[in-house]
Amino acid sequence: MEPTVALTVARYRPEQEAEPTFQTYEVPFRKDWVVLDALNYVKDRLDGSLSFRWSCRMGVCGSCGMKVNGTPKLTCAAFLSDYLPGPVRVEPLDYFPVVRDLVVELSDFMRKLKKVKPWIIRKEERPLAEGAYLQTPDELDTYKQFSMCINCMLCYSACPIYGLEPSFIGPAAIALAQRYNMDSRDEGAAERLEILSGKDGIWQCTFVGECTKVCPKNVDPAGAIQQYKLTAATHWLKAVLLPWGTR
């Protein structure tokens, strides 16, 4: 007989239930299966009403982020074998409104992401005739780590500050802001610093570091926030000691 494992999944169907419930399914255990495979087995073979997001199945798109046994994970990269003998408990990410079952609403993050201006800002664009903005490999390495963010939202789900203060701009948005600050082609660092030095920005972070622990791409959002804090403190100190130098 094929071995199986119990998959306990959070269900929330707003037309049927006032509060989330849990439903357990027995799914085949196969050594090469990840949690996403088990969810798809449920969807295809046992219960077509189960709702969840996924797309690339390669840890690139970031859409299959959920909690697996209490920890934010990409379900396409979480092997069932790591959770034996089970049950494997799958829940939606914390701190986001649940739309249905394992699907969460991401509008709050999208608003905050736009707020930090994650794009290259130029005071004056170079004429096209002068060619592309070139960078050295060292200049690329400076920000490459922060450019690996896939917006999977695991860092927000792991962040206790975001849970307590939903207005906090949050780890991924700040890491992406830092990615552009460190880009040699960008001239928008001062604009972003003004936004992120506000009450909902970097000073909300108490450096718990859970965001970095759960990041599947090793982006290190906690490190980005500490870099930002150092920049903001240096800027403030210069403004106090050398007020004419910051004008």
Solvent accessible surface area in square Angstrom, and as a share of the most:
residue,aa,sasa,rsa
1,M,239,1.07
2,E,83,0.37
3,P,80,0.50
4,T,78,0.45
5,V,4,0.02
6,A,21,0.17
7,L,0,0.00
8,T,17,0.10
9,V,0,0.00
10,A,5,0.04
11,R,0,0.00
12,Y,46,0.17
13,R,38,0.14
14,P,69,0.44
15,E,115,0.52
16,Q,122,0.54
17,E,31,0.14
18,A,97,0.75
19,E,121,0.54
20,P,74,0.47
21,T,60,0.35
22,F,90,0.38
23,Q,66,0.29
24,T,79,0.46
25,Y,18,0.07
26,E,101,0.45
27,V,0,0.00
28,P,9,0.06
29,F,31,0.13
30,R,100,0.36
31,K,166,0.70
32,D,103,0.54
33,W,36,0.12
34,V,8,0.04
35,V,0,0.00
36,L,0,0.00
37,D,19,0.10
38,A,0,0.00
39,L,0,0.00
40,N,26,0.13
41,Y,43,0.16
42,V,0,0.00
43,K,77,0.33
44,D,110,0.57
45,R,173,0.63
46,L,87,0.43
47,D,28,0.14
48,G,51,0.49
49,S,51,0.33
50,L,0,0.00
51,S,25,0.16
52,F,26,0.11
53,R,93,0.34
54,W,112,0.39
55,S,74,0.48
56,C,35,0.21
57,R,111,0.40
58,M,148,0.66
59,G,10,0.10
60,V,88,0.51
61,C,51,0.31
62,G,7,0.07
63,S,39,0.25
64,C,3,0.02
65,G,11,0.10
66,M,3,0.01
67,K,25,0.11
68,V,0,0.00
69,N,68,0.35
70,G,45,0.43
71,T,58,0.34
72,P,11,0.07
73,K,76,0.32
74,L,7,0.04
75,T,0,0.00
76,C,16,0.10
77,A,65,0.50
78,A,6,0.05
79,F,88,0.37
80,L,0,0.00
81,S,47,0.30
82,D,108,0.56
83,Y,36,0.14
84,L,85,0.42
85,P,126,0.79
86,G,24,0.23
87,P,83,0.52
88,V,0,0.00
89,R,99,0.36
90,V,0,0.00
91,E,30,0.13
92,P,19,0.12
93,L,7,0.03
94,D,51,0.26
95,Y,104,0.39
96,F,12,0.05
97,P,86,0.54
98,V,46,0.26
99,V,73,0.42
100,R,69,0.25
101,D,1,0.00
102,L,6,0.03
103,V,22,0.12
104,V,8,0.05
105,E,64,0.29
106,L,51,0.25
107,S,46,0.30
108,D,36,0.19
109,F,2,0.01
110,M,108,0.48
111,R,157,0.57
112,K,18,0.08
113,L,22,0.11
114,K,147,0.62
115,K,102,0.43
116,V,0,0.00
117,K,59,0.25
118,P,28,0.17
119,W,114,0.40
120,I,61,0.31
121,I,25,0.13
122,R,64,0.23
123,K,173,0.73
124,E,142,0.64
125,E,115,0.52
126,R,86,0.31
127,P,81,0.51
128,L,176,0.87
129,A,104,0.81
130,E,113,0.51
131,G,42,0.40
132,A,76,0.59
133,Y,56,0.21
134,L,156,0.78
135,Q,48,0.22
136,T,70,0.41
137,P,105,0.66
138,D,111,0.58
139,E,63,0.28
140,L,75,0.37
141,D,93,0.48
142,T,65,0.38
143,Y,7,0.03
144,K,97,0.41
145,Q,80,0.35
146,F,6,0.02
147,S,42,0.27
148,M,85,0.38
149,C,28,0.17
150,I,30,0.15
151,N,60,0.31
152,C,14,0.08
153,M,3,0.02
154,L,2,0.01
155,C,11,0.06
156,Y,1,0.00
157,S,6,0.04
158,A,16,0.13
159,C,12,0.07
160,P,47,0.30
161,I,23,0.12
162,Y,7,0.03
163,G,28,0.27
164,L,139,0.69
165,E,78,0.35
166,P,88,0.55
167,S,52,0.34
168,F,2,0.01
169,I,3,0.01
170,G,0,0.00
171,P,2,0.01
172,A,3,0.02
173,A,0,0.00
174,I,0,0.00
175,A,0,0.00
176,L,21,0.10
177,A,0,0.00
178,Q,14,0.06
179,R,28,0.10
180,Y,39,0.15
181,N,34,0.17
182,M,54,0.24
183,D,3,0.02
184,S,61,0.39
185,R,58,0.21
186,D,18,0.09
187,E,69,0.31
188,G,1,0.01
189,A,45,0.35
190,A,79,0.61
191,E,73,0.33
192,R,0,0.00
193,L,20,0.10
194,E,138,0.62
195,I,44,0.22
196,L,0,0.00
197,S,45,0.29
198,G,32,0.31
199,K,167,0.71
200,D,26,0.14
201,G,0,0.00
202,I,0,0.00
203,W,129,0.45
204,Q,43,0.19
205,C,16,0.10
206,T,90,0.52
207,F,117,0.49
208,V,75,0.43
209,G,16,0.16
210,E,58,0.26
211,C,11,0.06
212,T,47,0.28
213,K,150,0.64
214,V,23,0.13
215,C,23,0.14
216,P,50,0.32
217,K,59,0.25
218,N,120,0.61
219,V,3,0.02
220,D,43,0.22
221,P,3,0.02
222,A,3,0.03
223,G,18,0.18
224,A,0,0.00
225,I,2,0.01
226,Q,52,0.23
227,Q,72,0.32
228,Y,3,0.01
229,K,32,0.14
230,L,127,0.63
231,T,70,0.41
232,A,9,0.07
233,A,46,0.35
234,T,59,0.35
235,H,95,0.42
236,W,161,0.56
237,L,90,0.45
238,K,108,0.46
239,A,39,0.30
240,V,82,0.47
241,L,113,0.56
242,L,86,0.43
243,P,52,0.33
244,W,166,0.58
245,G,54,0.52
246,T,57,0.33
247,R,233,0.85
